[in-house]
Amino acid sequence: MPESAAPVRIGILGAARIAPLALINPARGNAEVVVAAVAARDLSRAQAFASKHGIARVHNSYAALIADPDLDAVYNPLPNGLHGRWTRAALTAGKHVLCEKPFTANAAEAREIAELAAKSDRVVMEAFHYRYHPLTLRVEQIIASGELGQLERVEATCCFPLPKFSDIRYDYSLAGGATMDAGCYAVHMVRAFGGSTPEVVSAQARLARSSGGPSHGGRVAVCKRAHRSGALLNVVDDTIAVERHGDWRPRRATCAESIDTAHFHRLSIRSADGKRVERFPRRATYAYQLDAFTAAMLRGEPVKTTPEDAVENMTVIDAIYRAAGLPLREPS
């Protein structure tokens, strides 16, 4: 970007807890980006958030922020069921969009947004931040090299420490559930490292009744207290993929030949030749993600987590829900 060019100005939809980690802190180290505005349903909350994080402008509604002519892009970290609605609104207003995962409530909504994005000249990117870390690229290189032999099994496990079951991420009415919250990562990793979109063979879930929602569509999680979810997937050429996920505590998977991507700064490779560790700079995955989003907006560089990619991911998630006998999530 030429020195005289103005940085990209991004507005945040909602005073979300993830925003400092995913956008505000990385933006401080990126000269091409300014976090210029925030909006929340509660104006006082938006004002407090802006004051704490040094954001110059506050809007009293999401619609007002999207209509702000001084903003180039919108970061959408709203509850899952609202992702599609406000990504659609931002696109219609001519804004670039970085949308938190999962992209939408279900695959049908993802297709609608993808079609809208395809007709625009705006960048629309799903925030699977791990996808932009150099460790992920290295994993792909190792798999492609054949060092581990023929790919026979891909296993992805993802878990967030989220024991507060009143959290909105468990709320069915907001398209919540652990399959959406943590499972979308495991599904995405299986797809990324397996090399294709898998067919869901079977899925199992243990449920907890949620307040304000149907008992058959409440919390789905991996945890010690009967909240567990997982799916058996068939990728290609009889490759088996297993994804396990949840919002309670992580489970550690082991296999003879594997790649550990848990911490994104340390890569452990076990093969017939022995075990070795490769290390990476301790730079946040979110910083690499913001680099990619900015480069796409300013220089037209391609992104890895496109709306089309999101459609495929949501298609697998929908299939997992169906196989487990659960209802699909719906837009809020």
Secondary structure, DSSP 8 states (H G I E B T S, - for coil): --TTS--EEEEEES--TTHIIIIIHHHHT-TTEEEEEEE-SSHHHHHHHHHHHT--EEESSHHHHHH-TT--EEEE-S-HHHHHHHHHHHHHTT-EEEE-SSSSSSHHHHHHHHHHHHTSSS-EEE--GGGGSHHHHHHHHHHHHTTT-S--EEEEEEE-----TTSGGG-GGGT-SHHHHTHHHHHHHHHHHHSS--EEEEEEE-EE--TTS-GGGSEE--STTT--EEEEEE-STT-EEEEEEESS-------SSEEE-SSSSEEEEEETTEEEEEE-----HHHHHHHHHHHHHHH----SS-HHHHHHHHHHHHHHHHHTT-------
